[in-house]
Structures are given as C-alpha cells and as structure tokens.
Amino acid sequence: MSRLLIAITGGSASGKSRLSTALAEHFNQHDAQILAEDDYYIDAGDIPGFDERAFNFDEPAAKDHGLLAAHLGALKQGASVDIPQYDFATHRRRPQNQTFAPGRILIVEGMHILASDQLRSRFDFSVYVSAGDDIRLDRRITRDVAERSRTEEFARFQFETHVRPMHDLHVEPQKPHADMVIRNTGELSFGEMVDMVCARLPAL
C-alpha cells in the first residue's frame, strides 16, 4: 500500500493543529493519522539546573528530530512505532509510549518539521500556515492557560523572549521549502483551507 506523508508547519498557534485535524477528518476513509512533533521534545525537565523560564523550547534543538525522522521512515514503510508522550506540565516524557500504526495518509504537524533536509526529505507534500504575531500571541495565551498549566504572564514572557525571535530565526525560513503557503488570519474557514490543500495534493 502506498502512503502519503503530509507536513503541516508554521509558527506557534498559527493553526497547524486545527488544519491537521480538519484534513484528517476529510480523509477519514483513508484512515488518516496525525503525528505531532510536540511529542518529540527532549526530556528538558531532567537537565541539571533546568529552568523553564530560561530554557528555549522554540528552537529545533529542543526536539528529538533524529527519532522523529527514524519513525517517519518506519511509518512510510508501514511499520508501527512507539511514540513518546510529552508532559507539558513537567517538561518530561511520560513513562509509557503510545504505539502508532500508520494509515494510508499520515499528517505530521509541528513548528520545525521542514527545518532540516533530514525531515523535509520524508514528506510527499508540505504546507506552511502563516499568521501574524498578534494573532498567534492571543491564540497561544488562550491555549497555554487552558491546556498547559501556564499563567497569562508566563505565556506573554515566553512569547516575547523565545517564541517571537525563534520564529524569525527558525520557523519563517521554512516557508520557501513548503509546497504551498496558507494565510490563517480569520478570512478562510478550515474547510476552505482543506479544499485548497486537496487541490494540490499528489494523487493517492
């Protein structure tokens, strides 16, 4: 069985996850699966002297891209892999992994998945989701307070000290590597975005 690997990348809180979910729902008949780069964060909480206010979670080195690339290679061949489960409250991987079996379509979403050729070469098609800093900050505050045990003050601090500068340094430069760019500023619904992506996807 041939498998299609799709990369969805862009800045923090740009809408990557929602577009990935919408695509997976659209391709439900093909048993579409979503794999999140966020599960491949290194065990930062185990680093001696770790300080969550100082640690840079927004550079590619914070992710275990070697493991992710190996898993993508195995999934492309139809093999199951054991995915680490990252805990954003403790900044550590949970003791239990999750067994992940690929469907015909695999959607991989994350901020840095086009940052190196090691990962870019694994994908059949890639999308960069673009949104302005103010929009992404508002979305990130809402998400981090509700889902990641953060305060609004910490979310703002992290955005200004790490997220924004690392976006300019590591995320935005991925845009030229994407097969298509979609602006998510509120004008388009995610259904419309899915239609745009589907019009460009390689045939299954």
C-alpha positions in Angstrom: 0.0 0.0 0.0 1.3 3.4 -0.9 1.3 6.0 1.9 1.2 9.8 1.6 3.1 11.8 4.2 1.9 15.4 4.6 3.8 18.1 6.6 1.9 21.0 8.2 4.2 23.6 9.7 4.2 27.3 10.7 4.5 29.4 13.8 3.3 28.7 17.3 -0.5 29.0 17.4 -0.8 29.6 13.6 -3.5 27.0 13.2 -1.3 23.9 12.3 -3.2 21.5 14.6 -6.7 22.6 13.6 -5.8 22.3 9.9 -4.3 18.9 10.5 -7.4 17.8 12.3 -9.6 19.1 9.5 -7.5 17.3 6.9 -7.6 14.0 8.9 -11.4 14.3 9.1 -11.6 14.9 5.4 -9.5 11.8 4.7 -11.2 9.6 7.3 -12.0 7.0 4.7 -8.2 6.6 4.1 -7.6 6.0 7.9 -5.7 9.3 8.1 -3.5 9.7 11.2 -1.9 12.7 12.9 1.6 12.7 14.3 2.6 15.7 16.5 6.2 17.0 16.5 5.5 18.2 20.1 5.6 14.6 21.4 9.3 14.6 20.3 10.5 17.3 22.8 13.6 16.2 24.6 13.4 15.5 28.4 14.2 19.0 29.3 13.0 18.6 32.9 15.8 16.1 33.5 18.5 18.6 32.6 20.5 19.6 35.6 19.6 23.1 36.7 16.6 23.2 34.3 14.7 26.5 34.5 11.5 26.6 32.4 11.7 30.4 32.1 15.2 30.2 30.6 15.1 27.0 28.5 14.4 27.7 24.8 11.6 25.4 23.7 11.3 27.2 20.4 14.5 26.1 18.6 14.9 22.9 16.7 17.4 21.6 19.2 14.6 21.2 21.8 13.2 18.4 19.6 14.5 14.9 19.0 14.4 15.1 15.3 16.6 12.1 14.8 14.0 9.9 16.5 11.2 11.6 14.5 13.0 11.0 11.2 13.5 7.4 12.0 9.9 7.0 13.0 8.7 8.6 9.7 10.9 6.3 7.7 9.4 3.3 9.5 5.8 4.6 9.2 6.3 5.2 5.5 7.2 1.5 5.1 4.0 0.5 7.0 5.7 -0.4 10.4 4.3 0.7 13.7 6.4 2.8 16.1 6.3 3.7 19.8 5.8 7.4 20.1 7.0 9.2 23.3 4.3 11.1 25.2 5.4 14.5 26.4 4.0 16.1 29.5 4.0 19.9 29.1 3.4 20.4 32.9 6.6 18.6 33.9 8.6 19.0 30.7 9.4 15.3 30.7 8.3 12.3 28.7 5.8 10.1 30.4 6.9 6.6 31.3 4.5 5.0 28.8 4.9 5.3 25.0 2.0 5.1 22.5 2.0 2.5 19.8 1.2 4.2 16.5 0.2 2.3 13.3 0.1 4.2 10.0 -2.9 4.7 7.9 -2.8 5.4 4.2 -2.3 9.2 4.9 0.0 10.4 7.7 -0.3 14.1 8.6 2.7 15.4 10.7 2.3 18.8 12.3 4.9 20.9 14.1 6.9 24.1 14.1 10.2 22.8 12.8 9.4 19.8 10.6 10.8 21.5 7.5 13.9 22.9 9.3 16.3 20.3 8.0 16.7 18.1 5.0 16.7 15.1 7.3 12.9 15.7 7.9 12.0 17.5 4.6 13.0 14.5 2.5 10.5 12.3 4.3 7.4 14.2 3.1 5.4 13.9 -0.1 3.8 17.3 0.4 4.2 20.2 2.8 2.1 23.2 3.9 3.2 26.3 5.7 0.4 28.0 7.8 1.1 31.7 8.2 -0.4 34.1 10.8 0.7 37.4 12.3 2.4 37.8 15.7 -0.5 39.5 17.4 -2.9 36.7 16.3 -0.6 34.0 17.3 0.1 35.6 20.7 -3.6 35.8 21.5 -4.2 32.2 20.5 -1.2 31.0 22.4 -2.3 32.6 25.6 -5.7 31.0 25.3 -4.2 27.6 24.7 -1.4 27.7 27.3 -3.6 28.8 30.1 -6.4 26.3 29.3 -4.2 23.3 28.3 -0.7 23.6 29.5 -0.9 24.9 33.1 0.6 28.3 32.3 -0.3 31.8 33.5 -1.0 34.6 31.1 2.1 36.4 32.4 4.3 33.4 31.7 2.8 32.9 28.2 3.5 36.6 27.3 7.0 36.4 28.7 7.8 33.2 26.8 6.4 34.6 23.6 8.5 37.8 23.7 11.7 36.2 24.9 11.7 32.9 22.9 8.8 32.4 20.6 8.9 35.6 18.5 12.7 35.7 18.0 12.9 31.9 17.3 10.1 32.2 14.9 12.1 34.8 12.9 15.2 32.6 13.1 14.0 29.1 12.6 10.3 29.0 11.6 9.8 31.7 8.9 12.8 30.4 6.9 11.0 27.2 6.3 8.3 28.9 4.2 10.3 28.7 0.9 10.6 24.9 1.4 6.8 24.4 1.6 4.9 23.2 -1.4 2.2 25.8 -0.5 1.5 28.6 1.9 -1.9 29.3 3.5 -2.6 32.5 5.5 -4.7 31.8 8.6 -5.9 35.3 9.7 -9.6 34.5 10.0 -10.7 35.1 6.5 -10.8 31.5 5.5 -12.5 28.6 7.2 -10.6 25.4 7.9 -12.9 23.7 5.4 -11.8 26.1 2.7 -8.2 25.5 3.6 -8.7 21.8 3.3 -10.1 22.3 -0.2 -7.0 24.4 -1.1 -4.7 21.7 0.1 -6.6 18.8 -1.5 -6.4 20.7 -4.9 -2.6 20.5 -4.7 -2.0 17.1 -3.1 -0.4 14.3 -5.2 -2.7 11.5 -6.2 -3.1 8.6 -3.8 
